[in-house]
């Protein structure tokens, strides 16, 4: 994937894209543009609705103060198509900030959707109350921030957490489902991958996918695959797999 340079226009997320002409950027994104990035008049920036819509803009006037605002000249509004092969990562819950790191890295590597998975061996436990909602909010915030950092037009959707039974049902509905397993007989490069459709990638917790979970996923139609000879942490496995999928399919074409 192409690297990001200092000359790449920064991306700011907005609920709806403006039409070509003039528009204002306000709220938290304007605060970030003015206070954090120190945007100046004449500099280029990009607005994204997170759903493929992109507006190429120039900052006409920058207003600092308690409520920063950036007046924009909107030069072009365009749509970036979604990949023909859509990849969803079912990420096992991880302790501390490793779950958020997994989301960040997977987003930068191009994931299209993320499913938090309540795996049997996950140390972290999300309840259905405020603590669980707060943890889910952190994952969604991490996906949004990483999308801006990676200059993505699509922000991955982070769904509500799934149980193993719910994930098995999702596997049965996918065109291709892969479970990362260091003991799998097949390598990822041994699998025939489609150029279009829905691919579901399951990443287990630090302790690995439990045997009963592995069996349920295989029964639902998943294939067990390994990435290489080394053991990856749950926070990095999805990003490495996404890089391989980008090279092995048309996702990076």
Helices and strands as residue ranges (DSSP letters): E 10-13, E 21-25, H 27-31, I 32-36, E 44-48, E 53-63, E 69-79, E 85-92, H 98-108, E 113-117, H 130-149, E 157-158, H 164-173, E 176-180, G 188-190, E 197-203, H 211-219, E 223-225, H 234-248, G 250-252
